[in-house]
Every structure is written in structure tokens, then in C-alpha cells.
Amino acid sequence: RAFVRELAGIVQEIHYSLSGGREQVEICYASNVSEEDFKKVLAKERGRDLKMRASLTGPHRDDIRFLINGVDVRHFGSQGQQRTAALSLKLASDRHRACW
């Protein structure tokens, strides 16, 4: 969550530049379970997880959502918007790494 928050400003700046100022991007960390409910959900789903031989709950199932001008890119963005969002994230990650 903290990493996504750190990258958000850089991604916004890069995406705005790549889109020629036509698009505003927002990135959000999308967790599949809250921190408060994590242990409870793990215990509740233990039988299913053992049967599936994989845990379907936890941070490995979390995602990053991209919104362009308020619209979810995964579901409603064009292929070009999806690529530009991915490129913005990659460039922001590289810039963030260079600062470390």
C-alpha cells in the first residue's frame, strides 16, 4: 500500500505527459481482504484452501487498479490506454528505484 502511494504521484506526472495532457490517471491498491479481517478470513477459508492446495486470500491476490479520467482502464480502457498506463507504471518504478 505504501509503495503504491509513493508511486501514485510519479505515475500521474508521467501519464499526463505521455497522454499529451488529455488524461488524468489514478492508481489504487485493491486488497481482497481488510487487514482487520485477514486472520478471520484465513481461518474461515482454510478447508477450501486445503482442498484447492492454494490460498485464495491474502496480499498475493491483491491488485493495482488504474483509473483514467475516473474510468477503470482494465474494463473500459482502450488497448492504447492500457499500454500507456502500464508504461507509466514501469517508468515510475524505474524513477523510484533510481531515487533509492
C-alpha positions as CSV (number, residue, x, y, z in Angstrom):
1,R,0.0,0.0,0.0
2,A,2.8,2.4,0.9
3,F,4.7,1.6,-2.3
4,V,1.6,2.3,-4.4
5,R,1.0,5.6,-2.6
6,E,4.6,6.6,-3.2
7,L,4.4,5.7,-6.9
8,A,1.0,7.4,-7.5
9,G,2.3,10.9,-7.9
10,I,5.1,9.8,-10.2
11,V,2.7,7.7,-12.3
12,Q,0.3,10.7,-12.6
13,E,3.0,13.0,-13.8
14,I,4.4,10.6,-16.3
15,H,1.0,9.5,-17.7
16,Y,-0.2,13.1,-18.0
17,S,2.9,13.8,-20.1
18,L,2.6,10.7,-22.2
19,S,-1.1,11.4,-23.0
20,G,-0.3,15.0,-24.0
21,G,-2.2,16.3,-21.0
22,R,-5.5,14.7,-22.1
23,E,-5.8,12.1,-19.4
24,Q,-5.5,12.0,-15.6
25,V,-4.6,8.7,-14.1
26,E,-5.2,7.5,-10.6
27,I,-3.8,4.2,-9.2
28,C,-5.3,2.4,-6.2
29,Y,-4.3,-0.6,-4.2
30,A,-7.1,-3.0,-4.3
31,S,-7.0,-5.6,-1.5
32,N,-9.1,-8.6,-1.4
33,V,-9.4,-8.6,2.4
34,S,-9.0,-5.9,5.0
35,E,-6.1,-6.1,7.5
36,E,-8.6,-6.4,10.3
37,D,-10.4,-9.4,8.8
38,F,-7.3,-11.2,7.4
39,K,-6.9,-13.8,10.2
40,K,-10.7,-14.4,10.4
41,V,-11.0,-14.9,6.6
42,L,-7.9,-17.2,6.5
43,A,-9.4,-19.4,9.3
44,K,-12.8,-19.4,7.6
45,E,-11.5,-20.4,4.2
46,R,-8.9,-22.9,5.5
47,G,-10.8,-26.0,4.4
48,R,-11.4,-24.6,0.9
49,D,-7.7,-23.6,0.6
50,L,-6.5,-27.0,1.6
51,K,-8.8,-28.6,-0.9
52,M,-7.6,-26.2,-3.6
53,R,-4.0,-26.6,-2.4
54,A,-3.7,-22.8,-2.6
55,S,-4.7,-19.8,-0.6
56,L,-7.2,-17.6,-2.3
57,T,-6.9,-14.9,0.4
58,G,-4.1,-12.5,1.0
59,P,-1.8,-9.9,-0.4
60,H,-0.7,-12.2,-3.2
61,R,-4.2,-11.8,-4.6
62,D,-4.3,-8.0,-4.3
63,D,-4.1,-5.8,-7.4
64,I,-3.5,-2.3,-8.5
65,R,-6.4,-0.5,-10.2
66,F,-5.8,2.2,-12.8
67,L,-8.5,4.8,-13.4
68,I,-8.2,7.2,-16.3
69,N,-10.4,10.2,-16.0
70,G,-12.4,8.2,-13.4
71,V,-12.9,5.1,-15.6
72,D,-11.4,1.7,-14.8
73,V,-8.8,1.0,-17.5
74,R,-9.0,-2.8,-17.2
75,H,-12.6,-3.0,-18.1
76,F,-13.3,0.1,-20.1
77,G,-10.0,1.5,-21.4
78,S,-8.7,1.1,-24.9
79,Q,-5.7,-1.1,-25.6
80,G,-3.7,2.1,-26.0
81,Q,-4.8,3.4,-22.6
82,Q,-3.9,0.1,-21.0
83,R,-0.5,0.1,-22.6
84,T,0.1,3.8,-21.6
85,A,-0.9,3.0,-18.0
86,A,1.5,0.0,-17.9
87,L,4.3,2.1,-19.4
88,S,3.6,4.9,-16.9
89,L,3.9,2.4,-14.0
90,K,7.1,0.9,-15.4
91,L,8.7,4.4,-15.9
92,A,7.6,5.5,-12.4
93,S,9.0,2.3,-10.9
94,D,12.4,2.9,-12.6
95,R,12.4,6.5,-11.4
96,H,11.5,5.5,-7.9
97,R,14.3,2.8,-7.9
98,A,16.8,5.4,-9.1
99,C,16.0,7.6,-6.0
100,W,16.8,4.8,-3.6
